Amino acid sequence: MPGSHVDPRVTELRSAVSRLRRQLAAYPAEFPDRGIAEEELAVLDSLAADGSPEVPRLRRSLLLIAGAIGSVSALGRGVREVRDAVELFGGSPRS
């Protein structure tokens, strides 16, 4: 179908966000910033759904998610996958 091309970076970001959301939902323990992580994952999904997300906004959400979840080692892989997906839109500002 013409004009229906989906950016593979968007697909990867949405997949990574979805996986981390499922992992977070299944994580049994509460932690102080869980709500922040859930909100920012929803923001990332919304940004990706628009098809051409703003890179600074992606990075801001990633930073908030990493800060909220960072100490939960069981979710570390999911956070890394989201980070890798965000970096597909452009390397880190310092690279």
C-alpha positions as CSV (number, residue, x, y, z in Angstrom):
1,M,0.0,0.0,0.0
2,P,1.7,3.3,-1.1
3,G,2.4,5.8,1.7
4,S,2.1,3.3,4.5
5,H,5.8,2.8,5.1
6,V,6.6,2.5,8.8
7,D,10.0,3.6,10.0
8,P,11.7,0.4,11.4
9,R,13.1,2.6,14.3
10,V,9.6,3.4,15.4
11,T,8.7,-0.3,15.2
12,E,11.7,-1.2,17.4
13,L,11.0,1.6,19.9
14,R,7.3,0.5,20.2
15,S,8.4,-3.1,20.7
16,A,11.0,-2.3,23.3
17,V,8.6,0.0,25.2
18,S,5.9,-2.7,25.1
19,R,8.3,-5.4,26.4
20,L,9.4,-3.1,29.3
21,R,5.8,-2.2,30.1
22,R,4.9,-5.9,30.4
23,Q,8.0,-6.6,32.5
24,L,7.2,-3.7,34.8
25,A,3.5,-4.8,35.1
26,A,4.7,-8.3,36.1
27,Y,7.3,-7.1,38.6
28,P,5.8,-7.9,42.0
29,A,7.5,-5.4,44.3
30,E,6.5,-1.8,44.6
31,F,9.2,0.9,44.4
32,P,8.9,4.7,44.9
33,D,9.1,5.8,41.3
34,R,7.1,3.1,39.6
35,G,4.4,5.5,38.6
36,I,6.9,7.8,36.9
37,A,8.3,4.9,34.9
38,E,4.8,3.8,33.9
39,E,3.9,7.4,32.8
40,E,7.0,7.9,30.8
41,L,6.7,4.5,29.1
42,A,3.2,5.6,28.1
43,V,4.7,8.9,26.8
44,L,7.3,7.0,24.7
45,D,4.7,4.8,23.2
46,S,2.6,7.8,22.3
47,L,5.5,9.6,20.8
48,A,6.4,6.5,18.7
49,A,2.8,6.1,17.7
50,D,3.0,9.5,16.0
51,G,5.6,8.1,13.7
52,S,8.2,10.8,13.9
53,P,9.1,11.4,17.5
54,E,11.2,14.3,18.7
55,V,14.6,13.0,19.7
56,P,15.1,15.4,22.7
57,R,11.7,14.3,24.1
58,L,12.6,10.6,23.6
59,R,15.8,11.2,25.5
60,R,14.1,13.0,28.3
61,S,11.6,10.2,28.8
62,L,14.4,7.6,28.7
63,L,16.3,9.6,31.4
64,L,13.2,9.6,33.6
65,I,12.6,5.9,33.1
66,A,16.2,5.0,33.8
67,G,16.1,7.1,36.9
68,A,12.9,5.6,38.1
69,I,13.8,1.9,37.3
70,G,17.6,2.1,37.5
71,S,17.9,0.3,40.9
72,V,15.7,-2.6,39.9
73,S,18.2,-5.0,38.3
74,A,15.4,-7.4,37.2
75,L,14.2,-4.6,34.7
76,G,17.7,-3.6,33.6
77,R,17.6,-5.5,30.3
78,G,14.3,-3.9,29.4
79,V,15.7,-0.4,30.1
80,R,18.7,-1.2,28.0
81,E,16.5,-2.3,25.1
82,V,14.5,0.9,25.3
83,R,17.7,2.9,25.4
84,D,19.1,1.1,22.3
85,A,15.8,1.8,20.5
86,V,16.0,5.5,21.4
87,E,19.6,5.6,20.2
88,L,18.4,4.4,16.7
89,F,17.0,7.9,16.2
90,G,20.5,9.4,16.7
91,G,23.4,8.6,19.0
92,S,23.8,10.0,22.4
93,P,24.4,13.8,22.3
94,R,28.0,13.2,23.4
95,S,28.9,10.7,20.7
